[in-house]
Amino acid sequence: MDYPALFQPKWNAKKFLLCNLLALALLLVWIWPAGHAVFTQFDEWFFHLLNRPLLQSKVWLWIWTVASMRPFDIVVGLILLVLLIKGDWVFKAVQTRAALIGFVLTLIVLLIIRTVFSKIIDQTSLQHDSASVVIADAIKLSDLFPGLDKKWQLKDSSSQSFPGDHASVLLIWAMFMSVFSRTAGQRVIIWALAFLFMMPRLVAGAHWGQDDYIGGVMIALLALGWSCYTPFVAVITRFLLRITAPIFNLFGRLPLIGRLSIMKPGARD
């Protein structure tokens, strides 16, 4: 049976330009001294709003302490992966293999863009320490739980806070899924999860808000534009689907793994 291609091997000039122009606009507004001052003032207020309750509520403290541990990132990654390859949710079951490969390629584009951009920013005065380092009265989880920090590495500080790498991954996942989502309910779930999983770094002070809503959004927009709205993902995905088909067919014979949507014989672009 012939299934419609998930990615089209052509340029989508309108959406490509939109992603790049929006990213450029965010960068220019952030660089503009007046805009930068407004963002910083807002972020200080927002950080205190999220951070101060850590000493006022045990529930609030433990929720974000657990969510700030490195192993929790693995849990988040598994949740995002499950929703990506869940057949007949956002993607048809026969398209989940192409969706997975396409998303990994998009992540690679994101990594390249972020690496280049970060090296540029690091050479300027625009790079900054995280909120927990700059704000004197910040409540640091690593100070409250030094044992947990030593064992599980609590993420609550950074000397190179911009852009938010954690947020950029969550945002590109949300954008990628939203491109193919079919209902408002799907988009609500997608973006609610993305914002929820961005919160631990903000509560703990590992990032300022602008690291996410400026830096993270900007990097994600560029990655989306250069991957999904150019022939790149379509061409490489089609090639990888062909050469990996024997591997998927082999693992598809296993009892439990074979039931996954990405193992279905029709899963191709």
C-alpha positions as CSV (number, residue, x, y, z in Angstrom):
1,M,0.0,0.0,0.0
2,D,1.3,3.5,-0.9
3,Y,1.1,6.0,2.0
4,P,1.5,9.8,1.6
5,A,4.9,11.1,2.4
6,L,5.3,12.8,5.7
7,F,8.0,15.2,4.5
8,Q,8.1,16.9,1.1
9,P,11.5,17.2,-0.7
10,K,11.1,20.8,-1.6
11,W,11.5,24.3,-0.1
12,N,8.6,25.9,1.7
13,A,9.8,29.4,1.2
14,K,7.0,31.1,3.1
15,K,7.4,29.1,6.3
16,F,11.2,29.0,6.0
17,L,11.4,32.8,5.8
18,L,8.9,33.1,8.7
19,C,10.9,30.9,11.0
20,N,14.2,32.8,10.2
21,L,12.6,36.3,10.4
22,L,11.0,35.5,13.7
23,A,14.2,34.2,15.1
24,L,16.1,37.3,13.9
25,A,13.4,39.6,15.4
26,L,13.8,37.9,18.8
27,L,17.5,38.3,18.7
28,L,17.4,42.0,17.7
29,V,14.9,42.8,20.4
30,W,17.0,41.0,22.9
31,I,20.2,42.8,21.8
32,W,18.5,46.2,21.9
33,P,19.5,47.8,25.3
34,A,16.0,48.9,26.2
35,G,14.5,45.5,25.3
36,H,17.2,43.7,27.2
37,A,16.6,45.8,30.3
38,V,12.8,45.1,30.2
39,F,13.5,41.3,29.8
40,T,16.0,41.3,32.7
41,Q,13.6,43.3,35.0
42,F,10.7,40.9,34.2
43,D,13.0,37.8,34.7
44,E,14.1,39.0,38.1
45,W,10.4,39.3,39.2
46,F,9.5,36.0,37.6
47,F,12.5,34.2,39.2
48,H,11.5,35.4,42.7
49,L,7.9,34.4,42.0
50,L,9.0,30.8,41.3
51,N,12.0,30.5,43.5
52,R,10.9,32.0,46.9
53,P,8.1,29.4,47.5
54,L,10.8,26.7,47.7
55,L,11.2,27.6,51.4
56,Q,7.5,28.2,52.0
57,S,6.2,24.8,50.8
58,K,7.7,21.4,51.3
59,V,5.6,20.1,48.4
60,W,6.8,22.8,46.0
61,L,10.4,22.2,47.2
62,W,10.4,18.4,46.6
63,I,8.5,18.6,43.3
64,W,11.2,20.8,41.8
65,T,14.1,19.2,43.5
66,V,13.2,15.8,42.0
67,A,12.5,17.5,38.6
68,S,15.9,19.2,38.7
69,M,17.9,16.0,39.0
70,R,19.7,14.8,35.9
71,P,17.9,11.4,35.9
72,F,14.6,13.2,35.6
73,D,15.7,14.4,32.1
74,I,15.7,10.7,31.1
75,V,12.1,10.4,32.2
76,V,11.2,13.5,30.2
77,G,13.0,12.2,27.2
78,L,11.1,8.9,27.4
79,I,7.7,10.7,27.6
80,L,8.5,12.8,24.6
81,L,9.7,9.7,22.6
82,V,6.6,7.7,23.5
83,L,4.3,10.5,22.3
84,L,6.4,10.9,19.1
85,I,6.2,7.2,18.1
86,K,2.7,6.5,19.5
87,G,0.8,5.3,16.4
88,D,-2.3,7.1,15.3
89,W,-2.0,9.9,17.8
90,V,-0.2,12.8,16.0
91,F,1.3,10.5,13.3
92,K,-0.3,7.6,11.6
93,A,1.2,4.3,12.7
94,V,2.8,3.7,9.4
95,Q,4.5,7.1,9.5
96,T,6.0,6.9,13.0
97,R,9.3,5.5,11.7
98,A,9.7,8.4,9.3
99,A,8.7,10.8,12.1
100,L,11.3,9.5,14.5
101,I,14.1,9.7,11.9
102,G,12.9,13.2,10.8
103,F,12.9,14.4,14.4
104,V,16.4,13.0,15.1
105,L,17.7,14.9,12.0
106,T,16.0,18.0,13.2
107,L,17.7,17.6,16.6
108,I,21.0,17.4,14.8
109,V,20.3,20.6,13.0
110,L,19.4,22.2,16.3
111,L,22.6,21.0,17.9
112,I,24.7,22.5,15.1
113,I,22.9,25.8,15.2
114,R,23.1,26.0,19.0
115,T,26.8,25.1,19.0
116,V,27.7,27.8,16.5
117,F,25.4,30.4,18.1
118,S,26.7,29.7,21.6
119,K,30.3,30.1,20.5
120,I,29.5,33.5,19.0
121,I,27.6,34.7,22.1
122,D,30.4,33.5,24.4
123,Q,32.7,35.9,22.7
124,T,30.4,38.9,23.5
125,S,29.2,40.7,26.6
126,L,25.8,39.2,26.1
127,Q,26.6,35.9,27.7
128,H,25.6,35.8,31.4
129,D,25.5,33.6,34.5
130,S,22.3,32.0,35.5
131,A,19.8,33.6,37.8
132,S,20.8,31.6,40.9
133,V,24.4,32.9,40.5
134,V,23.5,36.5,39.9
135,I,20.6,37.1,42.4
136,A,22.0,37.3,45.9
137,D,19.0,35.9,47.8
138,A,18.4,33.0,45.4
139,I,17.4,29.7,47.0
140,K,19.8,27.1,45.6
141,L,18.7,23.5,45.7
142,S,22.3,22.4,45.7
143,D,22.9,24.3,49.0
144,L,19.7,22.8,50.5
145,F,20.6,19.2,49.4
146,P,24.3,18.9,48.9
147,G,24.1,15.1,49.2
148,L,21.5,14.9,46.4
149,D,23.6,17.3,44.3
150,K,26.7,15.2,44.6
151,K,24.9,12.0,43.8
152,W,22.3,13.0,41.2
153,Q,23.6,16.4,40.0
154,L,20.9,19.0,40.7
155,K,20.8,21.5,37.8
156,D,20.4,24.9,39.4
157,S,23.3,27.0,38.1
158,S,25.3,27.8,34.9
159,S,28.1,30.1,34.0
160,Q,26.8,30.2,30.3
161,S,23.1,30.4,30.7
162,F,22.1,31.8,27.2
163,P,20.6,30.2,25.2
164,G,18.6,27.6,27.2
165,D,19.7,24.3,25.6
166,H,17.2,22.2,27.7
167,A,14.4,24.5,26.6
168,S,15.4,24.5,22.9
169,V,15.1,20.7,22.8
170,L,11.6,20.8,24.4
171,L,10.5,23.7,22.1
172,I,11.7,22.0,18.9
173,W,9.8,18.8,20.0
174,A,6.7,20.9,20.5
175,M,7.1,22.8,17.3
176,F,7.8,19.6,15.3
177,M,4.8,17.8,16.8
178,S,2.6,20.9,16.3
179,V,3.4,21.0,12.6
180,F,1.8,17.6,12.1
181,S,-0.9,17.7,14.9
182,R,-4.5,17.5,13.7
183,T,-6.5,18.7,16.7
184,A,-6.5,21.6,19.2
185,G,-6.4,19.0,22.0
186,Q,-3.2,17.5,20.7
187,R,-1.6,20.9,20.6
188,V,-2.7,21.8,24.1
189,I,-1.2,18.5,25.5
190,I,2.1,19.1,23.5
191,W,2.6,22.6,24.6
192,A,1.5,22.0,28.2
193,L,4.1,19.3,28.5
194,A,6.8,21.4,26.9
195,F,6.2,24.3,29.3
196,L,5.9,22.0,32.3
197,F,9.2,20.4,31.6
198,M,10.9,23.8,31.1
199,M,9.9,24.9,34.6
200,P,12.5,23.0,36.7
201,R,15.4,25.0,35.3
202,L,13.5,28.3,35.8
203,V,12.4,27.5,39.4
204,A,15.9,26.4,40.4
205,G,17.5,29.4,38.7
206,A,19.6,27.4,36.2
207,H,18.3,29.8,33.5
208,W,16.7,33.2,33.2
209,G,13.3,33.3,31.5
210,Q,15.0,35.0,28.5
211,D,17.3,32.1,28.0
212,D,14.1,30.1,27.1
213,Y,11.6,32.5,25.6
214,I,14.3,34.3,23.6
215,G,17.2,31.9,23.2
216,G,15.4,28.6,23.2
217,V,12.6,29.8,20.9
218,M,15.1,31.4,18.5
219,I,17.2,28.3,18.2
220,A,14.2,26.0,17.8
221,L,12.7,28.3,15.1
222,L,16.0,28.2,13.2
223,A,16.2,24.4,13.5
224,L,12.6,23.9,12.4
225,G,13.1,26.2,9.4
226,W,16.3,24.7,8.2
227,S,15.1,21.1,8.6
228,C,11.4,20.7,7.9
229,Y,11.0,23.6,5.5
230,T,13.9,22.7,3.3
231,P,14.5,19.4,1.3
232,F,17.0,18.2,4.0
233,V,14.7,16.1,6.3
234,A,12.7,14.7,3.4
235,V,15.7,13.6,1.4
236,I,17.8,12.2,4.3
237,T,14.8,10.5,5.9
238,R,13.9,8.7,2.7
239,F,17.5,7.5,2.4
240,L,17.7,6.3,6.0
241,L,14.3,4.5,5.7
242,R,15.7,2.4,2.9
243,I,19.0,1.5,4.5
244,T,17.6,0.8,7.9
245,A,14.6,-1.3,6.7
246,P,16.4,-4.6,7.2
247,I,17.3,-3.7,10.8
248,F,13.7,-2.7,11.6
249,N,12.4,-5.8,10.0
250,L,14.8,-7.9,12.1
251,F,13.8,-6.4,15.4
252,G,10.2,-6.3,14.3
253,R,10.2,-10.1,14.7
254,L,10.8,-9.8,18.5
255,P,7.6,-10.4,20.6
256,L,7.2,-7.1,22.4
257,I,9.3,-4.7,20.2
258,G,7.5,-6.0,17.1
259,R,4.3,-4.5,18.4
260,L,5.7,-0.9,18.2
261,S,4.3,1.3,15.5
262,I,7.8,2.0,14.1
263,M,8.3,-1.7,13.4
264,K,5.2,-2.0,11.2
265,P,6.2,-3.0,7.6
266,G,4.3,0.0,6.1
267,A,6.3,2.5,8.2
268,R,8.0,4.4,5.4
269,D,8.0,8.0,4.0
